[in-house]
Amino acid sequence: MASKVIVIGDANSQFPAVFSKLTTLHSKNAFSLAIIVGNLFADPTTAAPGNDEAFLDSLLNGAITIPLPTYFSLGKHALPPRVIQKLESNAGELCSNLYFLGKRTTIKTSEGIRIVALGGTLDPNVTAGLSIDRYLPFYTVDDAKALKGANTADILVTNDWPSSIMIGSKVTFNSDNEEPTSQQCITELCAKLKPRYHFSTSSDNFYEREPFFHSPTEEASDSRPITRFLSLASYNNPSKQKWLYAFSLDPTAAPPSTLPPGTTASPLLNPTKKRRALPNREDYSRFSQINNHHRSNKRQRQPPPTPSECFFCLSNPNLATHLLTSIATDTYLTTARGPLSTLDTFPQLGFPAHILIIPLTHSPTLDSIADPTARKNTYKEMQRYKGALQTMLSEKANGELGAVIWEVARAGGIHIHWQFLPVAADLVNKGLVEAAFKVEAENAKYPKFETKDIGDGTGESNDFFRVWIWSPSSSHSNGGLAEGDANSNNVKGSEKCLILPLSSNFRFDLQFGRRVLAKLLQIDRFDWKECLQPQEDENADAEAFKQAFKEFDFSVEE
């Protein structure tokens, strides 16, 4: 079903007039939602202290009516301190019906409309890494790359333009001012997501490019998605250029079978162009269970992949994005390729439920993330995903399933990740899961397991294998969370953490955790490469998991 959407250019703190106009239009058109692109607030260096402060008071105190759900992006200007304080204390809602999209965001509205937003301007002083402060009006190239993991978008909102957007267009940008700032990373983001609409701002001018179509892909050879790029003028601009744009959007509609009049070929670069294959690329498997990195005297070991080559990094253009299921600020979830479990393993769930929790930062261990704040936030968010998955099991399986989460932390590794797999709660409660790991380690002549919680691992001098063994409580009201805290990591039930210390030269089987659980569950699926599925099955499993997890997915709310 189509929804009516209205998009607004820079408001520059003129809240009474802008929202009054919105109220009038909404009463006649019944819009489903509104989006403010660019600057909701005026430039603090040129703002009029009297009126702007009074307008902000009225907005924060609820004296200004906002008639429908309205999302605002991060523009070029810093947010006022009072606004940041309110957003922090009110989960991103500035006042009734007014929500902050954030700097790097993927959300899906109640109408099913997927919005991807990248706020601010490119920070020239940062060459790599994700930005940490979500309110500063600057983003990094890696922020743009991370959003590629969204895979698709109905609406893309960016402050900067794509660098090549005017190529092949007959529409000129008529302005006495310079053209808006454009960036190559925005070009690549738009080419990857293929949004139905891409909105930006251009101060005193309105610009609408001809629609352009994207080339078919191997996965969708008959589909040519169409993107419409529009850049809105600011409210009350001297040229009286268009600062509002309304349209209808059906997120479930397929691309049109015939191209609209005037449609051009895409001016964007094709990010999926095939690259020269790396030697032994199979060693750098897309998801986890890598077992080809043992030391060998017969051949020289290849260097580890860079972020653009790593199959856990969202900046890799060859990423199997159809497996992605949730993307938060510092981490993301994906279903495992070649999962240990199958649809029949946990029939009460309806999907295999072999899930990976992966940091966005390319690092072999949590301890090796250089920035202490980024390391702390990454570990905290991984724990939060772990708790959300456990909560989902508590509700969906009615206490019948526990879970095992494991990782291999080696300084010579590639990209740290945790693997999550349900197990029967009885196996946990009877001590059989813990015994299975200890017996397998003893049989392989590995060091003995130690029972201890090492947090993010910064206090460990050696590599290690870690496993958490969790069993739900008998009560599943409140979704298994600690009472009174809907986002708590303190999931009801019991959890034990075991550590297997490993020296740097110790030859350790990276499929150890999978092998233990395959034997315990009596599943003959030891090698992930022998358990690969057709892509349509992978798509179905990922979609089934997303549907089951959506009510527990905190990333949708942020």
WOWODA-V894255 format. One record per residue. PHI is phi in radians with two decimals (999 if undefined). Layout:
BEGIN
phi=PHI
phi=PHI
END
This chain:
BEGIN
phi=999
phi=-1.34
phi=-2.02
phi=-1.57
phi=-2.19
phi=-2.19
phi=-2.05
phi=-2.14
phi=-1.38
phi=-0.93
phi=-1.60
phi=0.88
phi=1.26
phi=-1.51
phi=-1.11
phi=-1.02
phi=-1.24
phi=-1.14
phi=-1.34
phi=-1.15
phi=-1.10
phi=-1.08
phi=-1.07
phi=-1.10
phi=-1.16
phi=-1.15
phi=-1.12
phi=-1.71
phi=-2.09
phi=0.92
phi=-1.19
phi=-1.42
phi=-2.81
phi=-2.23
phi=-2.28
phi=-1.80
phi=-1.68
phi=1.47
phi=-1.77
phi=-1.26
phi=-1.90
phi=-1.26
phi=-1.07
phi=-1.10
phi=-1.41
phi=-2.16
phi=-1.16
phi=-1.46
phi=-0.97
phi=-1.17
phi=-1.10
phi=-1.09
phi=-1.18
phi=-1.15
phi=-1.10
phi=-1.15
phi=-1.01
phi=-1.12
phi=-1.15
phi=-1.20
phi=-1.53
phi=1.39
phi=-1.39
phi=-1.81
phi=-1.43
phi=-2.03
phi=-1.38
phi=-2.66
phi=-0.98
phi=-2.26
phi=-1.91
phi=-2.13
phi=-1.68
phi=-1.59
phi=-1.62
phi=-1.50
phi=-1.76
phi=-1.19
phi=-1.30
phi=-1.04
phi=-0.95
phi=-1.15
phi=-1.20
phi=-1.05
phi=-1.05
phi=-1.19
phi=-1.11
phi=-1.14
phi=-1.52
phi=-2.22
phi=0.94
phi=1.50
phi=-1.78
phi=-1.31
phi=-2.76
phi=-0.99
phi=1.32
phi=-2.14
phi=-2.14
phi=-1.50
phi=-1.29
phi=1.56
phi=-1.39
phi=-2.31
phi=-2.42
phi=-2.28
phi=-2.33
phi=-2.18
phi=-1.34
phi=-1.12
phi=-1.47
phi=1.50
phi=-1.47
phi=-1.64
phi=-1.95
phi=-2.04
phi=-2.29
phi=-2.27
phi=-1.64
phi=1.43
phi=-2.02
phi=-1.10
phi=-1.44
phi=-1.27
phi=-1.61
phi=-2.06
phi=-1.66
phi=-2.75
phi=1.69
phi=-1.54
phi=-1.19
phi=-1.73
phi=-1.35
phi=-1.39
phi=-1.92
phi=-1.16
phi=-1.43
phi=-2.43
phi=-2.19
phi=-1.98
phi=-1.04
phi=-1.19
phi=-1.09
phi=-1.14
phi=-1.13
phi=-1.09
phi=-1.23
phi=-1.07
phi=-1.14
phi=-1.15
phi=1.31
phi=-2.44
phi=-2.69
phi=-1.43
phi=-2.31
phi=-1.93
phi=-2.10
phi=-2.39
phi=-1.38
phi=-1.51
phi=-1.47
phi=-1.20
phi=-1.17
phi=-1.96
phi=-1.13
phi=-1.59
phi=-1.15
phi=1.35
phi=-1.78
phi=-1.63
phi=-1.53
phi=-1.66
phi=-1.68
phi=-1.54
phi=-2.80
phi=-1.35
phi=-1.56
phi=-1.20
phi=-1.10
phi=-1.01
phi=-1.09
phi=-2.21
phi=-2.41
phi=-1.13
phi=-1.16
phi=-1.29
phi=-0.99
phi=-1.17
phi=-1.15
phi=-1.13
phi=-1.12
phi=-1.29
phi=-1.40
phi=0.89
phi=-1.19
phi=-1.22
phi=-2.35
phi=-2.19
phi=-1.94
phi=-2.54
phi=-2.29
phi=-2.57
phi=0.94
phi=-1.64
phi=-2.29
phi=-1.84
phi=-2.37
phi=-2.28
phi=-1.37
phi=-1.03
phi=-1.02
phi=-2.34
phi=-1.84
phi=-1.67
phi=-1.17
phi=-1.07
phi=-1.93
phi=-1.10
phi=-1.31
phi=-2.36
phi=-1.20
phi=-1.77
phi=-1.88
phi=-2.24
phi=-1.02
phi=-2.00
phi=-2.04
phi=-1.96
phi=-1.81
phi=-2.35
phi=-2.17
phi=-1.57
phi=-1.34
phi=-1.51
phi=-1.06
phi=1.06
phi=-1.24
phi=-1.13
phi=-1.52
phi=0.99
phi=-1.34
phi=-1.16
phi=-2.05
phi=-2.21
phi=-2.56
phi=-2.05
phi=-2.80
phi=-1.89
phi=-2.47
phi=-1.94
phi=-1.16
phi=-1.61
phi=-1.27
phi=-1.34
phi=-0.99
phi=-1.07
phi=-1.27
phi=-2.08
phi=-1.33
phi=-1.09
phi=-0.98
phi=1.49
phi=-1.12
phi=-1.96
phi=-1.20
phi=-1.13
phi=-1.46
phi=-1.56
phi=-1.20
phi=-1.59
phi=-1.33
phi=-1.67
phi=-1.01
phi=-1.18
phi=-1.79
phi=-1.08
phi=-1.17
phi=-1.33
phi=-1.05
phi=0.95
phi=-1.00
phi=-1.08
phi=-1.17
phi=-1.79
phi=-0.99
phi=-0.99
phi=-2.39
phi=0.93
phi=-0.69
phi=-1.57
phi=-2.26
phi=-1.94
phi=-1.95
phi=-1.24
phi=-1.13
phi=-2.53
phi=-1.54
phi=-1.59
phi=-2.61
phi=-1.34
phi=-1.26
phi=-1.30
phi=-1.17
phi=-1.15
phi=-1.24
phi=-1.37
phi=-0.95
phi=-1.29
phi=-1.94
phi=-1.32
phi=-1.45
phi=-1.92
phi=-1.68
phi=-1.20
phi=-1.42
phi=-1.32
phi=-1.17
phi=-1.69
phi=-1.04
phi=-1.40
phi=-1.19
phi=-1.19
phi=-1.56
phi=-1.20
phi=-2.19
phi=-2.84
phi=-2.24
phi=-1.83
phi=-1.31
phi=-2.11
phi=-2.51
phi=-2.58
phi=-1.95
phi=-2.62
phi=-1.34
phi=-1.41
phi=-1.37
phi=1.06
phi=-1.11
phi=-1.17
phi=-1.58
phi=-2.20
phi=-1.04
phi=-1.50
phi=-1.19
phi=-2.22
phi=-1.06
phi=-1.23
phi=-1.64
phi=1.52
phi=-2.77
phi=-1.10
phi=1.20
phi=-1.54
phi=-2.09
phi=-2.01
phi=-1.89
phi=-2.23
phi=-1.20
phi=-1.25
phi=-1.27
phi=-1.40
phi=-2.71
phi=-1.24
phi=-2.48
phi=-1.11
phi=-1.06
phi=-1.51
phi=-1.25
phi=-1.17
phi=-1.32
phi=-1.10
phi=-1.17
phi=-1.11
phi=-1.12
phi=-1.10
phi=-1.16
phi=-1.14
phi=-1.09
phi=-1.10
phi=-1.29
phi=-1.10
phi=-1.11
phi=-1.18
phi=-1.10
phi=-1.04
phi=-1.13
phi=-1.16
phi=-1.14
phi=-1.14
phi=-1.10
phi=-1.03
phi=-1.08
phi=-0.99
phi=-1.45
phi=-1.26
phi=-1.82
phi=0.95
phi=1.45
phi=-1.43
phi=-2.11
phi=-1.73
phi=-2.71
phi=-2.15
phi=-2.18
phi=-2.45
phi=-2.60
phi=-2.03
phi=-1.86
phi=-2.27
phi=-1.05
phi=-1.63
phi=-1.36
phi=-1.98
phi=-2.60
phi=-1.07
phi=-2.82
phi=-1.92
phi=-1.88
phi=-2.13
phi=-2.51
phi=-1.19
phi=-2.49
phi=-1.06
phi=-1.06
phi=-1.06
phi=-1.13
phi=-1.26
phi=-1.12
phi=-1.51
phi=1.36
phi=-1.29
phi=-1.19
phi=-1.06
phi=-1.12
phi=-1.10
phi=-1.15
phi=-1.19
phi=-1.17
phi=-1.12
phi=-1.13
phi=-1.14
phi=-1.12
phi=-1.52
phi=1.06
phi=-1.50
phi=-1.06
phi=-1.39
phi=-1.20
phi=-2.07
phi=-1.64
phi=-2.93
phi=-1.79
phi=-1.89
phi=1.04
phi=-1.44
phi=1.48
phi=-1.18
phi=-1.55
phi=-1.57
phi=-1.53
phi=-2.04
phi=-1.13
phi=-2.79
phi=-1.87
phi=-2.16
phi=-2.43
phi=-1.78
phi=-2.10
phi=-2.11
phi=-2.23
phi=-1.27
phi=-1.41
phi=-1.36
phi=-1.82
phi=-2.16
phi=-1.20
phi=1.12
phi=1.16
phi=1.47
phi=-1.65
phi=-1.05
phi=-1.07
phi=1.56
phi=-2.40
phi=-1.25
phi=-2.03
phi=-1.23
phi=-1.44
phi=-1.43
phi=-1.23
phi=-1.09
phi=2.17
phi=-2.14
phi=-2.46
phi=-2.13
phi=-1.97
phi=-2.01
phi=-2.12
phi=-1.94
phi=-1.21
phi=-2.30
phi=-1.34
phi=-1.12
phi=-1.79
phi=-1.38
phi=-1.48
phi=-2.05
phi=-1.31
phi=-1.21
phi=-1.73
phi=-0.97
phi=-1.06
phi=-1.14
phi=-1.10
phi=-1.05
phi=-1.29
phi=-1.09
phi=-1.17
phi=-1.11
phi=-1.51
phi=1.00
phi=-2.05
phi=-1.48
phi=-2.44
phi=-1.37
phi=-1.93
phi=-1.05
phi=-1.21
phi=-1.59
phi=-2.09
phi=-1.11
phi=-1.94
phi=-1.07
phi=-1.07
phi=-1.12
phi=-1.25
phi=-1.08
phi=-1.05
phi=-1.12
phi=-1.14
phi=-1.12
phi=-1.18
phi=-1.09
phi=-1.14
phi=-1.03
phi=-1.13
phi=-1.24
phi=-1.60
phi=-1.04
phi=-1.31
phi=-1.89
phi=-1.46
phi=-1.18
phi=-1.14
phi=-1.20
phi=-1.57
phi=-1.97
END
